[in-house]
Amino acid sequence: MLASIFAIALAATGAMASHTINFSSNCPSAIMQLPGRGNFNPGSYTFDGDVNGGIASAGQSCSQDGVPCISVEFTLDGGFSTGDITLIPPHAYTARAAFQMTPGGSSAVCDNANCGPNNAFYKPDDYTAQRYDSSPDAGINIQLTC
C-alpha cells in the first residue's frame, strides 16, 4: 500500500508542464525578461514548470522591464496561461507587436499607437486586450517588428 502511494506521488511530480516561447524581433534592443530565469534575446526557448510575469519588448532603447517601449506581457501556467500587449504608460508604441497563444491560437496585434483596447492595454482595466489558453503546456509566439 505504501509503495503504491509513493509510486502515485512520484508519477504526479513527474508530470510537470513544459512551456515553449518563440520570440522573434528585428529591433535593436529587443529583450525578454523572465523573472527568476533571467533576460533573453530573441530565440526559441522551452522551460519546465510555470513561467510567470514574462515581458518581451522592443524599440530603440528598452529597459529589461520594457520601458518606454511596447511590450508583450505573459504568464504560462499549467492550465491557465495569459498574454497581452501593453501600452500603459510609461510603455509607448515603438514597434509592431503581435503574439499568439499556443496551441489554442488566441492572438492580438498592435501595429499602430491607436490599435485600440481590443488589442492592447492603454489603462489597467482594458481586459478585452487579454488572451487566454487553458492547455497545460501552453506556449506563446511573440513577434516585435521595428
N, C-alpha and C positions, 0 to 999 in steps of 0.2 A: 504494500500500500504506500509506504513512504517513498519507495523507488518510483512509483507511478506519479506521485505528486511532484517529485523532483524532476522527472522527465517532462511533465507538462510545463512546469515553471521554466525549465531550460529552453523548451521549444518556443514559449511565448517571448522570452527575451531575445531569441534569435530572429524574430520577425520584425526587425527594425525597418522603418520606412527609409527609402532611398529617393533623393530628390535631385533632378538634373536642372541646371541653369545654363542656358545658351545665351551669352551676352556678346552682341556684336556692335561695333561703332567705328566710324572713321574720324571721330572728333579728337582733337589734340589732348584733351585732359579727361578722357573717358575713364571712369573709375567705378568700381563696385565695392561697397563696404558690407561685410557680413559680420555683425557683432559676435565676438567670441571665436571667429575663424580668420579674420584678417581682411586686407584690402586686395582686390584682384583687378587685373587688366581684362580687356575683352578676351573671351575664350569660352570653352565648354567645360563645365565642372559638374561632378556628381558627388553628393555628400550623403553619408549615412546619418540618419537622425534628422530632427527638425532644423530648419533654417529660419530663424526669427529676426525680424526687423531689418531685412536687407534693403539696400538702397543703391541704385545704379544711376549715374548722372553723367552728363556730357555738355560741353561747351568750350569756351576758350580758357577758363580758369576756374575749375570747380574744386571745392574742398572735398575731403573724404565724406562729409555729410551732405554733399550735393548742393551746397550754397555757393553762388547765387544762381545755380543752373536748374534746368528742368530735370526732374528725377522720376524714376520708376521705383516705387516702394513695394515690398512684398514680404510675405511670410509663407513658408512652405511647411505645413504642419500636418502630419499624417491624418488626413480626414477632413481638414478644414483649412484650405490654403486660399490666400487672397493676394491681389495685386492692384495697384492703381498708379496713375500718373499724377504728380503733384506740381502745382504752380502756386501753392500757398506761400505768400511772402515769408522769408526772403528768397524763395525759389522764383525763378523767372524763366520765360521762354528763351532758350538758347539753341535748341536743336529740335528736329522732328523726333518724337518719341512714340514707340509702339511696343506693345507686348501681347503675348498670347499665353494663357494658362494651358498646360497640357496635363492629361490627354483631353480634357473637356472642351477646349477651344474658345472659351470666353476671352475677349480681347478688347483693347482700346487703342486709339491712335490720336495723337495730338500733333497736327502739322502746321499750326499757327498759334499765335498768342491768344486768339479768341476761339479756340476749338470747343469751348462750351463745357458745362458741368456734367454732361453725359460722358465726356471723355477724360476730364481732368478735374482734380480738386482745385478750386480757387479759394475756398474757405473751408474750415474744418467739417462742415456738415453737408458737403456736396456728395452724399453717399451714392448717387446714381453713377458716379465715376468708378466705383469699386467693382472688381470682378472676383469671382469665386470658383474654386474647384474642390470637389469633395473626394477626389481619388486619394487613397492612402499614400501613393507615390507621386503626387502631383509635382509638376515642374513648371518652368517658365522660360519662354523665349523672349528676349529683350533686344530691340534694335533702336539705337540712337544715331541719327544721321545729321551731320552738320552741313 
